[in-house]
């Protein structure tokens, strides 16, 4: 397992923010970076070349979903996930742990089957959590499936991702401290098993990230960070529940990154499942290098677009009646295909309300362009020594720079 070569090119003196270059087998990732989700080997509604044209260096494939369908052995037969989905740049794969442990709430079964998470009987179910691993009911067909540390690493090896995450237990924030502590200890034992499997059988150019758990307890987070650092993993991910609200989430992330200095300083840090505008800004200030989240594309699929409006959580819902006759674009000067073409909010609302596929694509493109612009501004500000000023401007409602990230997709 190679160490992740993160070259830190600039630091912000007022925060823990740093900018750099994360080098992988399939190319370099400019950090800090947002990583779009290619959950089922596709960023929903987009072709791989379009994602690259938007300015993204890496995408995230979902181990759990690809394990269930179409299966990692089939993908291996296509030459790995890069060839399978036509993406020749870096890919990170999660461990599947989050999906396994969230199945009790029904969200994974709903996502697999592409249906609403509300109402009806849940199909996915965790049957047993044991030292060996987790047994669960397949939300696709009800069959019994097992996943443990070795399973997760074998799947990710077959997928051939550049970065693989170790198998972990994701505990919700309201779980009692004693269970959280025991869970974190088991995650560390699973980490050792993942590293042992990978050392013997894993791809030599695949970087393995350990995951810091510990819930909302500062001492457990610090202990977990130290435990992961001690294993010498190529990178470090911050996972699990991060709190009941944004303030607590930022506090938990801050505890963790504070414990990742010293000998771990040059290891890349990934924050799992976080991608709202204000959280990206704060995460960068706290020293996070990469983020992944479904937010930009999921919002687009539901008619919600990102805008520089902090009072409305940096988003507007085009389904609102006030947009029915709006002739204005989503954002003046935005280089996304919808705004650049002058398409009105009224037209985009019509598409979204009628679930037209073109509307889904356009709104997803807008949101991904917005996030790409935001991350570029933060990267450049760290290099220029102006992060404090730029972050304050973005938080207050100024739009990210409107110059095209790269050429708009066709």
C-alpha positions in Angstrom: 0.0 0.0 0.0 1.6 3.3 -1.0 1.5 6.4 1.1 -0.8 9.1 -0.4 1.6 11.7 -1.7 -0.1 14.9 -0.7 2.1 17.8 -1.6 1.0 20.8 0.4 1.7 23.9 -1.7 0.1 26.6 0.5 -1.2 27.2 4.0 -3.5 29.8 5.4 -1.8 31.4 8.5 -5.2 32.2 10.2 -6.8 28.7 10.0 -5.8 25.1 9.4 -6.6 25.4 5.7 -4.1 24.1 3.2 -4.0 23.7 -0.6 -2.1 21.0 -2.4 -1.8 18.2 -4.9 -2.9 14.7 -4.1 -1.2 12.3 -6.5 -2.8 8.9 -7.4 -2.3 6.2 -9.9 -4.8 7.9 -12.3 -3.7 11.5 -11.9 -3.5 14.4 -9.5 -6.3 15.9 -7.5 -6.1 19.6 -6.7 -7.0 20.2 -3.1 -9.1 21.3 -1.3 -11.6 19.5 -3.6 -15.2 18.4 -3.8 -15.7 14.8 -5.1 -19.0 14.2 -6.9 -20.8 10.9 -6.2 -20.7 8.3 -9.0 -22.7 6.0 -6.7 -23.6 3.4 -9.3 -20.7 4.0 -11.6 -22.2 7.3 -12.9 -22.7 10.8 -11.8 -26.5 10.8 -12.2 -27.5 12.4 -15.5 -24.0 13.2 -16.7 -21.4 11.4 -18.9 -17.9 11.0 -17.5 -16.3 13.5 -19.9 -18.8 16.2 -18.8 -17.8 15.8 -15.2 -14.2 16.3 -16.1 -15.1 19.3 -18.2 -16.8 20.8 -15.1 -13.4 20.9 -13.4 -13.6 17.8 -11.2 -10.5 15.7 -10.7 -12.0 12.7 -8.8 -15.3 10.9 -8.3 -16.6 8.5 -5.7 -17.9 5.0 -6.4 -20.2 3.2 -3.9 -18.8 -0.1 -2.8 -22.1 -1.3 -1.4 -24.2 -0.6 -4.4 -21.6 -1.9 -6.9 -21.2 -5.1 -4.8 -24.9 -5.8 -5.1 -25.3 -4.7 -8.7 -23.7 -5.4 -11.2 -21.2 -7.1 -9.0 -17.5 -6.4 -8.5 -16.4 -9.5 -10.5 -18.3 -8.3 -13.5 -16.7 -4.9 -13.2 -13.3 -6.5 -12.9 -14.0 -8.3 -16.2 -14.4 -4.9 -17.8 -10.9 -3.9 -16.6 -12.1 -2.2 -13.4 -14.3 0.7 -12.6 -12.3 3.2 -14.6 -12.8 1.3 -17.9 -16.4 0.3 -16.9 -17.6 3.9 -16.6 -15.3 5.6 -19.0 -13.5 7.7 -16.4 -9.7 7.7 -16.6 -9.1 10.1 -13.7 -8.9 9.2 -9.9 -11.7 7.3 -8.2 -12.2 6.9 -4.5 -14.5 4.1 -3.2 -16.2 4.0 0.1 -16.2 0.9 2.2 -19.9 0.1 2.2 -20.0 0.5 6.0 -22.3 3.6 5.9 -24.9 1.9 3.7 -24.8 -1.3 5.7 -25.4 0.5 9.0 -28.0 2.9 7.7 -30.2 0.2 6.3 -32.3 0.0 9.4 -33.7 3.4 8.5 -34.7 2.2 5.0 -32.8 4.8 3.1 -30.5 2.3 1.3 -33.3 0.1 0.1 -35.1 3.2 -1.2 -32.0 4.4 -3.0 -31.3 1.0 -4.5 -34.9 0.8 -5.9 -35.0 4.4 -6.9 -38.2 5.1 -4.8 -39.3 7.6 -2.2 -38.0 6.9 1.3 -41.4 7.7 2.8 -44.1 5.1 3.5 -44.3 1.5 2.7 -42.4 -1.4 4.2 -38.6 -1.2 4.3 -36.8 -4.0 2.5 -33.2 -3.6 3.7 -32.4 -4.8 7.2 -29.3 -5.5 9.3 -29.7 -9.0 10.6 -26.5 -9.2 12.8 -23.5 -7.1 13.7 -20.7 -9.4 14.9 -17.0 -9.3 15.2 -16.6 -11.1 11.9 -18.7 -8.5 10.0 -22.3 -7.7 9.2 -25.1 -9.8 7.9 -27.9 -8.0 6.2 -30.9 -8.6 3.9 -30.3 -7.5 0.3 -32.7 -4.6 -0.4 -32.9 -5.8 -4.0 -34.2 -9.3 -3.6 -34.3 -10.1 0.1 -31.4 -12.5 0.1 -29.0 -12.8 3.0 -25.7 -11.1 2.4 -22.5 -10.8 4.5 -20.0 -8.0 4.4 -16.9 -7.8 6.6 -13.5 -6.0 6.3 -12.1 -8.6 3.9 -15.2 -8.5 1.8 -15.1 -4.7 1.5 -11.4 -4.7 0.6 -11.8 -7.5 -2.0 -14.6 -5.6 -3.7 -12.6 -2.4 -3.8 -9.6 -4.3 -5.1 -11.7 -5.7 -8.0 -13.1 -2.2 -8.7 -9.5 -1.0 -8.9 -10.1 2.4 -7.3 -7.2 4.7 -6.6 -8.3 5.2 -3.0 -10.0 2.6 -0.9 -11.7 3.2 2.5 -11.6 0.6 5.2 -14.7 -1.1 6.6 -16.1 0.7 9.6 -19.2 0.9 11.8 -21.1 4.2 11.4 -22.8 5.1 14.6 -25.6 7.8 14.9 -24.9 10.8 17.2 -27.6 9.8 19.7 -26.0 6.4 20.5 -24.7 6.1 24.1 -21.1 6.8 24.8 -20.3 3.2 25.9 -21.6 1.8 22.7 -19.8 4.5 20.7 -16.5 3.6 22.4 -17.0 -0.2 21.8 -17.9 0.5 18.2 -14.8 2.6 17.6 -12.6 -0.1 19.1 -14.2 -2.7 16.8 -13.7 -0.3 13.8 -10.0 -0.3 14.7 -9.8 -4.1 14.8 -11.5 -4.1 11.4 -9.0 -1.5 10.2 -6.2 -3.9 11.1 -7.9 -6.7 9.2 -8.4 -4.4 6.2 -4.8 -3.5 6.1 -3.6 -7.1 6.5 -5.8 -8.2 3.6 -4.7 -5.3 1.4 -1.0 -5.9 2.2 -1.3 -9.5 1.0 -3.7 -9.2 -1.9 -4.5 -5.5 -2.6 -3.4 -3.6 -5.7 0.0 -2.1 -5.1 -0.9 1.3 -6.4 -4.2 1.5 -4.4 -4.1 4.0 -1.4 -5.9 2.9 1.7 -7.6 5.5 4.0 -8.4 4.7 7.7 -11.6 6.1 9.1 -11.9 8.1 12.3 -15.1 7.4 14.3 -15.9 8.3 17.9 -19.3 10.0 17.6 -19.7 13.4 19.3 -17.2 12.7 22.1 -14.0 14.7 21.9 -11.8 12.2 23.7 -13.1 9.3 21.6 -12.5 11.3 18.4 -8.9 12.1 19.5 -8.2 8.5 20.5 -9.6 7.3 17.1 -7.5 9.8 15.2 -4.4 8.7 17.1 -5.3 5.0 16.4 -5.6 5.6 12.7 -2.4 7.6 12.5 -0.6 4.9 14.3 -1.5 2.3 11.6 0.3 4.4 9.0 -2.6 4.5 6.5 -2.1 6.4 3.3 -4.9 8.9 4.2 -7.4 9.6 6.8 -11.2 9.9 6.5 -13.5 11.4 9.1 -16.8 9.5 9.3 -19.8 8.7 11.4 -22.3 11.0 12.8 -20.8 14.5 13.3 -23.6 15.9 15.5 -27.1 17.1 15.8 -26.5 20.5 14.1 -23.9 22.4 12.1 -22.2 23.9 15.1 -21.6 20.5 16.7 -20.5 19.1 13.4 -17.9 21.8 12.9 -16.7 21.2 16.5 -16.3 17.5 15.9 -14.4 18.0 12.7 -12.2 20.6 14.5 -11.4 18.2 17.3 -10.3 15.6 14.7 -8.2 17.8 12.4 -6.5 19.2 15.5 -5.4 15.7 16.3 -4.0 15.1 12.8 -1.0 17.3 12.9 2.5 16.4 13.5 3.6 13.2 11.8 0.2 12.9 10.1 0.1 16.4 8.7 1.0 15.4 5.2 -1.6 12.6 5.0 -4.7 13.7 3.0 -7.9 14.2 5.0 -11.3 13.3 3.6 -14.6 14.4 5.2 -17.3 11.8 4.3 -20.8 12.9 3.3 -20.5 16.6 3.8 -21.2 19.1 0.9 -23.4 22.0 1.8 -21.9 25.4 0.8 -21.3 26.7 4.3 -19.9 23.4 5.5 -17.5 23.3 2.6 -16.1 26.7 3.5 -15.8 25.8 7.2 -14.4 22.4 6.4 -11.6 24.0 4.3 -10.8 26.3 7.2 -10.6 23.3 9.5 -8.0 21.6 7.3 -10.1 19.2 5.2 -8.6 18.3 1.8 -11.4 16.5 0.1 -15.2 16.2 0.6 -17.9 14.0 -1.0 -21.6 14.4 -0.9 -24.8 13.7 -2.8 -26.1 17.2 -2.2 -25.5 19.0 -5.5 -27.0 16.3 -7.7 -29.7 15.2 -5.3 -30.9 18.8 -5.0 -30.9 19.2 -8.7 -33.1 16.1 -9.1 -35.6 17.6 -6.8 -35.7 21.0 -8.5 -33.5 22.8 -6.0 -30.6 24.9 -7.1 -27.6 26.4 -5.4 -27.4 30.2 -5.2 -25.4 32.8 -3.2 -28.1 33.3 -0.6 -27.1 32.4 3.0 -30.5 33.3 4.4 -32.0 30.4 2.4 -29.1 28.0 3.0 -27.6 28.9 -0.3 -30.4 27.3 -2.3 -33.8 28.0 -3.8 -36.6 25.6 -4.6 -37.8 26.2 -8.1 -41.0 24.5 -7.4 -42.2 27.5 -5.5 -45.1 29.3 -7.2 -43.2 32.6 -7.4 -40.9 31.2 -10.1 -43.7 30.1 -12.4 -43.6 33.3 -14.5 -40.0 34.2 -13.7 -38.0 35.2 -16.9 -34.7 35.5 -15.0 -31.9 32.9 -15.1 -30.9 31.2 -11.9 -27.8 33.3 -11.5 -26.5 36.1 -13.8 -23.1 35.3 -15.1 -23.1 31.7 -14.1 -21.2 29.7 -16.7 -23.4 26.6 -16.4 -25.3 25.5 -19.5 -28.7 26.6 -18.2 -27.6 30.1 -17.1 -25.2 30.7 -20.0 -28.0 29.9 -22.4 -30.3 32.4 -20.6 -32.9 29.7 -19.7 -35.4 31.2 -17.4 -36.4 30.0 -13.9 -39.9 29.7 -15.2 -38.8 27.2 -17.9 -36.6 25.3 -15.6 -39.4 25.1 -13.0 -41.7 23.7 -15.7 -39.1 21.0 -16.5 -38.5 20.1 -12.9 -42.2 20.0 -12.0 -42.7 17.6 -14.9 -39.6 15.5 -14.1 -38.2 16.1 -17.5 -34.8 14.5 -17.9 -33.4 17.6 -19.5 -34.4 19.6 -16.5 -32.7 17.1 -14.1 -29.5 17.4 -16.1 -29.5 21.2 -16.3 -30.1 21.7 -12.6 -27.5 19.1 -11.7 -25.0 20.8 -14.0 -25.8 24.1 -12.4 -25.2 22.8 -8.9 -22.0 21.0 -9.8 -20.7 24.1 -11.6 -21.5 26.2 -8.5 -19.6 23.9 -6.2 -16.7 23.7 -8.6 -16.5 27.5 -8.7 -16.7 27.6 -4.9 -13.8 25.1 -4.4 -11.7 26.9 -7.0 -12.1 30.2 -5.2 -11.1 28.6 -1.9 -8.1 26.9 -3.4 -6.9 30.1 -5.0 -7.5 32.1 -1.9 -5.3 29.8 0.2 -2.5 30.2 -2.4 -3.0 34.0 -2.6 -3.1 34.4 1.2 -6.7 35.9 1.0 -8.8 33.0 2.5 -10.2 35.1 5.3 -11.5 37.7 3.0 -12.8 35.3 0.4 -14.5 33.0 2.9 -16.2 36.0 4.5 -17.4 37.2 1.1 -18.8 33.8 0.2 -20.5 33.4 3.5 -22.1 36.8 3.2 -23.8 36.0 -0.1 -21.3 36.9 -2.8 -21.3 34.5 -5.7 -18.2 32.4 -6.5 -16.1 33.7 -9.4 -18.2 33.5 -12.6 -15.4 32.7 -15.1 -16.0 29.3 -16.6 -14.3 26.5 -14.6 -13.3 25.0 -17.9 -15.2 24.7 -21.1 -18.9 24.1 -20.6 -20.0 20.5 -21.4 -21.9 19.9 -24.7 
